[in-house]
């Protein structure tokens, strides 16, 4: 009887050890960049040609739903920007808070999306830009939620996608995911 009990216990522990998708948080020890999503979400590191460090977020419950043709709900990436090192966080924040900065970012996105929301937010001492868009071609596209945060070390970007009809209900969830981001530390 003990043999069977230990076998079942060991098999269960093996399954838990082999389940990286159930990780509760991600931290990059070299930069301090971290992501701790809400409890009903998973985070997993991924390779990205766009970012130095990237993770993907998915829901354990299926809510919000994935956008058409996607296999993850959100991606958060960090890209170092050595040119930013000459600026203080305060200088970057002042630039980002200018309406023309937000408008320029929105204009770039408006080629493919109708911008339905834009503004700034505060995270970890940095001012970021938030954009919400619905696809101009609704046949097979996702609605998007994007957050850009510039710091003296680089840019952190959150991209989330869901079905266009689910975006209104997903906004607060995407903001909660964003609140779980710890920006890379400034080594100064």
C-alpha positions in Angstrom: 0.0 0.0 0.0 2.8 2.4 0.8 4.4 1.7 -2.6 1.3 2.7 -4.5 0.8 5.8 -2.4 4.4 7.0 -2.9 4.2 6.2 -6.6 1.1 8.4 -6.9 2.7 11.2 -4.9 5.9 11.1 -6.9 3.9 11.1 -10.2 1.9 14.1 -9.0 5.1 16.0 -8.0 6.7 15.2 -11.4 3.7 16.7 -13.1 4.0 19.9 -11.0 7.7 20.2 -11.7 7.1 19.8 -15.5 4.4 22.6 -15.6 6.3 25.9 -16.4 3.2 27.4 -17.8 1.8 27.6 -14.3 4.6 29.9 -13.1 3.2 32.7 -11.1 5.9 35.3 -11.9 8.9 36.1 -14.1 12.1 38.0 -13.1 15.2 38.8 -15.1 17.9 38.9 -12.5 20.3 40.9 -14.7 17.9 43.9 -15.2 15.3 43.6 -12.5 12.6 43.5 -15.2 9.7 41.4 -13.7 6.2 40.5 -14.4 3.7 39.2 -11.8 0.3 38.8 -13.5 -3.0 38.4 -11.6 -3.6 34.9 -10.2 -5.7 33.6 -13.0 -2.9 34.2 -15.6 0.3 32.5 -16.5 3.6 34.1 -17.6 6.2 32.4 -19.7 9.5 33.7 -21.1 9.8 33.6 -24.9 12.4 34.4 -27.5 11.7 37.5 -29.5 13.4 39.2 -32.5 12.0 42.5 -31.3 12.8 42.5 -27.6 15.9 41.7 -25.5 13.6 40.1 -22.9 10.0 39.0 -23.6 7.2 37.1 -21.8 3.8 36.0 -22.8 0.7 36.1 -20.7 -2.3 33.8 -21.0 -5.5 33.3 -19.0 -6.2 30.1 -17.2 -9.9 30.7 -17.6 -10.1 31.8 -21.2 -11.2 35.3 -20.2 -10.5 37.7 -21.8 -10.6 35.6 -25.0 -7.7 35.5 -27.4 -7.8 37.6 -30.5 -8.5 35.9 -33.8 -5.4 33.9 -35.0 -3.4 34.5 -31.8 -2.0 32.0 -29.3 -1.4 34.3 -26.4 -3.3 37.2 -24.7 -0.4 39.6 -24.0 3.2 40.0 -24.7 5.5 42.2 -22.6 8.9 43.0 -23.9 11.9 45.1 -22.9 14.4 46.5 -25.3 17.5 48.4 -24.1 17.9 51.9 -25.5 21.5 53.2 -24.8 20.5 56.6 -26.2 18.1 57.0 -23.2 20.9 56.8 -20.7 21.7 60.5 -21.1 18.2 61.3 -19.9 16.7 61.2 -16.4 13.4 59.6 -15.7 11.9 63.0 -15.0 13.1 64.3 -18.4 11.6 61.3 -20.2 8.3 61.7 -18.2 8.0 65.3 -19.2 8.4 64.4 -22.9 5.9 61.6 -22.7 3.3 63.8 -21.0 3.3 66.2 -23.9 0.1 65.8 -26.0 2.1 65.8 -29.3 4.2 62.8 -28.1 1.0 60.8 -27.4 -0.5 62.0 -30.8 2.7 60.8 -32.7 2.5 57.3 -31.2 -1.3 57.2 -31.9 -0.7 58.3 -35.5 1.7 55.5 -36.2 -0.8 53.0 -35.0 -3.7 54.6 -36.8 -2.6 53.2 -40.1 -4.1 49.8 -39.2 -6.3 50.6 -36.3 -9.0 53.1 -35.3 -7.8 54.5 -32.1 -10.6 54.3 -29.5 -8.6 55.3 -26.5 -5.3 57.1 -25.6 -3.7 58.6 -22.6 -0.9 58.5 -20.2 -0.5 56.4 -17.0 2.0 56.1 -14.2 4.0 52.9 -13.4 6.9 52.4 -11.1 7.9 56.1 -11.3 7.6 56.4 -15.1 4.9 58.0 -17.3 3.7 55.7 -20.0 1.4 55.9 -23.0 -1.7 53.7 -23.3 -3.5 53.1 -26.7 -6.6 51.1 -27.5 -7.5 50.3 -31.0 -10.0 48.4 -33.1 -8.9 47.0 -36.5 -9.9 48.9 -39.6 -10.4 45.5 -41.3 -12.7 43.6 -38.9 -12.7 40.3 -40.9 -10.0 38.5 -39.0 -8.2 41.0 -36.7 -7.9 41.6 -33.0 -8.6 44.7 -31.0 -5.4 45.8 -29.3 -4.3 47.4 -26.0 -0.7 48.8 -26.0 1.3 50.4 -23.2 4.7 51.9 -23.9 7.0 52.9 -21.0 10.3 54.6 -21.6 13.0 54.7 -19.0 16.7 55.6 -19.0 17.5 52.0 -19.6 15.1 51.4 -22.5 11.5 50.7 -23.5 9.0 48.3 -22.0 6.0 47.5 -24.2 2.8 45.6 -23.3 0.8 44.4 -26.3 -2.5 42.6 -25.6 -5.1 41.4 -28.1 -8.6 40.2 -27.8 -11.8 39.9 -29.9 -13.1 43.4 -30.8 -16.4 42.7 -29.0 -14.5 41.7 -25.8 -12.2 44.8 -25.6 -14.4 46.9 -23.3 -14.7 44.2 -20.7 -10.9 43.4 -21.1 -9.5 46.9 -20.4 -9.4 46.6 -16.7 -7.8 43.1 -16.9 -5.1 44.5 -19.2 -4.5 47.3 -16.8 -4.1 44.8 -13.9 -1.6 42.9 -16.0 0.3 46.1 -16.6 0.3 46.9 -12.9 2.2 43.7 -12.3 5.2 44.9 -14.4 8.4 45.9 -12.6 10.5 48.1 -14.9 14.2 47.4 -15.3 16.3 49.1 -12.7 18.4 52.1 -13.6 21.9 51.2 -12.6 22.8 54.9 -11.8 
